[in-house]
Amino acid sequence: MPDIPSPTPSAPPTTASAPGMMTALERRASVSLASIYGLRMLGLFLVLPVFALEARHYPGGDDPALIGLAMGIYGLTQGVLQLPFGMASDRLGRKPVIVFGLLLFAAGSLLAFFAGTLTELVIGRSLQGAGAVSAAVTALLADLTRNEVRTKAMALVGASIGLVFALSLVAGPVLASHIGLAGIFAVTAALALGGAAVVLWIVPPEPARHADQEPGRLRDVMRHGPTLRLNFTVFVLHAVLVAMWVAVPGLLVQAGLPKDHHWWVYLPAITGSFLVMGTVLFPLERRGHLRPVFLAALGLLALVQGGLSLVAATTPSLAWLAVLLFLFFCGSNILEASQPSIASRSAPPNARGAALGFYNTLMSFGFFAGGAVGGMLIKAWGPVGLFAACGAALAMALLVALPMQVSR
């Protein structure tokens, strides 16, 4: 259903200088909250290129299963706690929940920094993930923006994910070579504390709708058809996002690009995809075409996986890999921008935190499932089978999403 504007003075103004233009308050909310969301993903992505190698230096690092647990436990605890954090934000307010989560994230980072064994590193990573503020951040951004600019606001969140991913692929190995894995955790702890300061002093005040409004019921969210369809697509997207990177780096090496230079492909592909998103998504959304763009992006990603499967079946071509990855990021960035916008539009304001908590729970479980299942798929069927399975999953997500309608 359409969102109901808050009657409080702290709600964003209902007029702007031009249709589809953000107000100063909306720009401030979007940029500051996107930076916090990006920080959360930094904790997941920054260690990806170096974790498996660096973790071997810890006592217990000769156990691959324990290394995998230390790497994946972050996504698991984050997924389990997204929904409770989102529901708490409906009752207690968004900002207190976000600050508390960031402090948990900082505490987990410090535990990982001081970890002397791989088991202690598992505990620190799990506490990092326990600071599951993504749902509350997204809900606050929805509270502070109007329907007509919300996709643009959510696009900044999607952009923060893409930029952090690209930055991590470049910065992770560089940081590890200078300050080690422990030093990376110290950096993320400092950034988390800085993020808490941003919430308290830079993010605009949230609408005062929590104390005098009855919170929505979780069972209503769980029974809501559009929410269930959307959450299936977000699970599949993020499972594929992780699973395909079990094979993509190896294909780039086979195509003749050393691993230290993979960012030569990633960074231009992600940057170019942002330009495409800005010139395609926002104008079509203003004309009421968000649903067709959303479905087209899902279809594009399914086709890209089919293309990667064909490339993997022969000697990989660097040019074709670059084209396919560019197309992949075009589709994924459009979905990263449109999915949370659609989720916030369909959720009643008094249950927005719960609805987005459900959404972010499936996102986190998608990350976890992608890493676990991707490894098994490539072991059983190789890169060709992995990409084929990813394409089939995306095609299924497209079929599930077809009946879904999007509120304007």
Residue pairs with C-beta under 8 A, 6 or more apart in sequence:
1 346
1 348
1 407
2 147
2 345
2 407
2 408
3 142
3 147
3 344
3 345
3 349
4 348
4 349
5 11
5 14
5 146
6 143
6 207
6 208
6 209
6 349
8 207
8 208
8 209
10 204
10 205
10 206
10 207
10 208
11 143
11 144
11 207
12 23
12 25
12 26
12 29
12 144
12 145
12 146
13 23
13 25
14 146
16 22
16 23
16 149
19 148
19 286
20 148
20 149
20 152
20 282
20 286
21 149
22 30
22 145
22 149
22 152
22 153
25 144
25 204
26 144
26 145
26 146
26 149
26 153
28 202
28 203
28 204
29 140
29 141
29 144
29 145
29 153
29 203
29 204
30 141
30 145
30 152
30 153
30 156
31 156
32 198
32 199
32 202
32 203
33 137
33 140
33 141
33 144
33 157
33 203
34 141
34 156
34 157
34 159
34 160
35 160
35 195
35 198
36 98
36 102
36 133
36 137
36 195
36 198
36 199
36 203
37 134
37 137
37 138
37 157
37 160
37 161
38 157
38 160
38 161
38 163
38 164
39 102
39 188
39 191
39 192
39 195
40 105
40 131
40 133
40 134
40 137
41 160
41 161
41 164
41 165
42 164
42 167
42 168
42 188
42 191
43 74
43 105
43 109
43 128
43 129
43 188
43 192
44 74
44 75
44 367
45 164
45 165
45 168
45 172
46 164
46 168
46 171
46 172
46 175
46 184
46 188
47 54
47 71
47 172
47 181
47 184
48 71
48 168
48 169
48 172
48 245
49 168
49 169
49 172
49 173
50 172
50 173
50 176
50 181
50 184
51 67
51 70
51 71
51 181
52 67
52 71
54 176
54 180
54 181
55 61
55 67
55 70
55 71
55 118
55 121
55 181
56 62
56 67
57 181
58 115
58 116
58 117
58 118
58 121
59 116
59 117
59 118
60 66
60 117
60 118
60 119
61 67
61 118
63 118
66 118
66 119
66 122
67 118
68 371
69 122
70 118
70 121
70 122
70 125
71 125
71 371
72 368
72 371
72 372
73 122
73 125
73 126
73 129
74 125
74 126
74 128
74 129
75 129
75 364
75 365
75 367
75 368
75 371
76 126
76 129
76 364
76 368
77 126
77 127
77 128
77 129
77 130
77 132
78 129
78 130
78 131
78 132
78 134
78 364
79 129
79 132
79 361
79 362
79 363
79 364
79 365
79 367
79 368
80 132
80 361
81 129
81 130
81 132
82 132
82 134
82 135
82 357
82 358
82 360
82 361
82 363
82 364
83 135
83 218
83 354
83 357
83 358
83 360
83 361
84 132
84 357
85 97
85 101
85 132
85 133
85 135
85 136
85 357
86 135
86 136
86 139
86 353
86 354
86 355
86 356
86 357
86 358
86 360
87 215
87 218
87 353
87 354
87 357
88 97
88 136
88 353
89 97
89 98
89 135
89 136
89 139
89 140
89 353
89 357
90 139
90 210
90 215
90 216
90 350
90 351
90 352
90 353
90 354
91 210
91 215
92 210
93 206
93 210
94 136
94 137
94 139
94 140
94 143
94 206
94 353
95 140
95 199
95 200
95 203
95 206
97 133
97 136
98 133
98 136
98 137
98 140
98 196
98 199
99 196
99 199
99 200
100 131
101 130
101 131
101 132
101 133
101 136
102 131
102 133
102 192
102 193
102 195
102 196
102 199
103 131
103 192
103 193
103 196
104 127
104 128
104 130
104 131
105 127
105 128
105 130
105 131
105 133
105 188
105 192
106 131
106 189
106 192
106 193
106 196
107 127
108 124
108 125
108 126
108 127
108 128
108 129
108 130
108 131
109 124
109 128
109 185
109 186
109 188
109 189
109 192
110 124
110 185
110 186
110 189
111 120
111 123
111 124
111 127
112 121
112 124
112 125
112 128
112 182
112 185
113 124
113 182
113 183
113 185
113 186
113 189
114 120
114 124
114 182
115 121
115 123
115 124
115 182
124 185
128 188
129 364
131 192
132 360
132 364
134 360
134 363
134 364
135 353
135 356
135 357
135 359
135 360
135 361
136 353
136 356
136 357
137 157
138 154
138 157
138 340
138 343
138 344
138 356
138 359
138 360
139 344
139 352
139 353
139 356
139 357
140 203
140 206
141 150
141 153
141 154
141 157
141 344
142 150
142 340
142 344
142 347
142 352
142 356
143 206
143 207
143 209
143 349
143 352
144 204
144 206
144 207
145 153
147 345
147 407
147 408
148 286
150 341
150 344
150 345
151 281
151 282
151 285
151 290
151 337
151 338
151 341
152 282
152 285
152 337
153 341
154 336
154 337
154 338
154 339
154 340
154 341
154 344
155 277
155 278
155 281
155 282
155 333
155 336
155 337
157 336
157 337
157 340
158 277
158 333
158 335
158 336
158 337
158 340
159 274
159 333
159 336
159 337
161 336
162 270
162 273
162 274
162 329
162 332
162 333
162 336
163 270
165 266
165 270
166 263
166 266
166 267
166 270
166 271
169 262
169 263
169 266
170 263
170 267
172 184
173 260
175 183
175 184
175 187
176 183
176 184
179 186
179 187
209 349
209 350
213 349
213 350
214 350
215 350
215 351
215 354
216 347
216 348
216 350
216 351
216 352
216 354
216 355
217 351
218 351
218 354
220 348
220 351
221 227
221 347
221 351
221 354
221 355
221 358
222 228
222 358
224 346
224 347
224 355
225 404
226 342
226 346
226 404
226 405
227 343
227 346
227 347
227 355
227 358
227 359
229 400
229 401
229 403
229 404
230 339
230 342
230 343
230 346
230 359
230 401
230 404
231 343
231 358
231 359
231 362
232 362
232 397
232 400
232 401
233 298
233 335
233 339
233 397
233 400
233 401
234 339
234 359
234 362
234 363
234 366
235 362
235 363
235 365
235 366
235 369
236 366
236 393
236 394
236 396
236 397
237 301
237 332
237 335
237 339
237 366
237 394
237 397
238 363
238 364
238 366
238 367
238 370
239 366
239 367
239 369
239 370
239 373
239 374
239 393
240 301
240 305
240 370
240 390
240 393
240 394
241 332
241 366
241 367
241 370
242 366
242 367
242 370
242 371
242 374
243 370
243 371
243 373
243 374
243 377
243 386
243 390
244 305
244 308
244 328
244 374
244 386
244 387
244 390
245 374
246 371
246 374
246 375
246 377
246 378
246 386
247 308
247 312
247 374
247 378
247 383
247 386
247 387
248 308
248 321
248 325
249 259
249 262
250 383
251 308
251 311
251 312
251 316
251 321
251 383
252 259
252 262
252 265
252 316
252 318
252 321
253 259
254 315
254 316
255 315
255 316
255 317
255 318
255 321
256 318
257 264
257 265
257 318
265 318
265 321
265 322
265 325
266 325
268 322
268 326
269 322
269 325
269 326
269 328
269 329
270 329
270 333
272 326
272 329
272 330
273 326
273 329
273 330
273 332
273 333
274 333
276 330
276 333
277 330
277 333
277 334
277 337
280 293
280 334
281 293
281 334
281 337
281 338
284 290
284 292
284 293
285 293
285 338
288 408
290 338
290 341
290 342
290 406
290 408
291 404
291 405
291 406
293 334
293 338
294 334
294 335
294 338
294 339
294 342
294 401
294 406
295 398
295 401
295 402
297 330
297 331
297 332
297 334
297 335
297 338
298 331
298 335
298 394
298 397
298 398
298 401
299 398
300 327
300 330
300 331
301 328
301 331
301 332
301 335
301 394
302 391
302 394
302 395
302 398
303 327
303 391
304 324
304 327
304 328
304 331
304 391
305 387
305 388
305 390
305 391
305 394
306 387
306 388
306 391
307 320
307 324
307 327
308 321
308 324
308 383
308 387
309 383
309 384
309 387
309 388
309 391
311 317
311 320
311 321
311 324
312 382
312 383
312 384
312 387
313 384
339 359
340 356
340 359
342 406
343 355
343 356
343 359
344 352
344 355
344 356
345 406
345 407
346 355
346 406
346 407
347 354
347 355
347 356
348 355
374 386
377 385
377 386
377 389
378 385
378 386
381 388
381 389
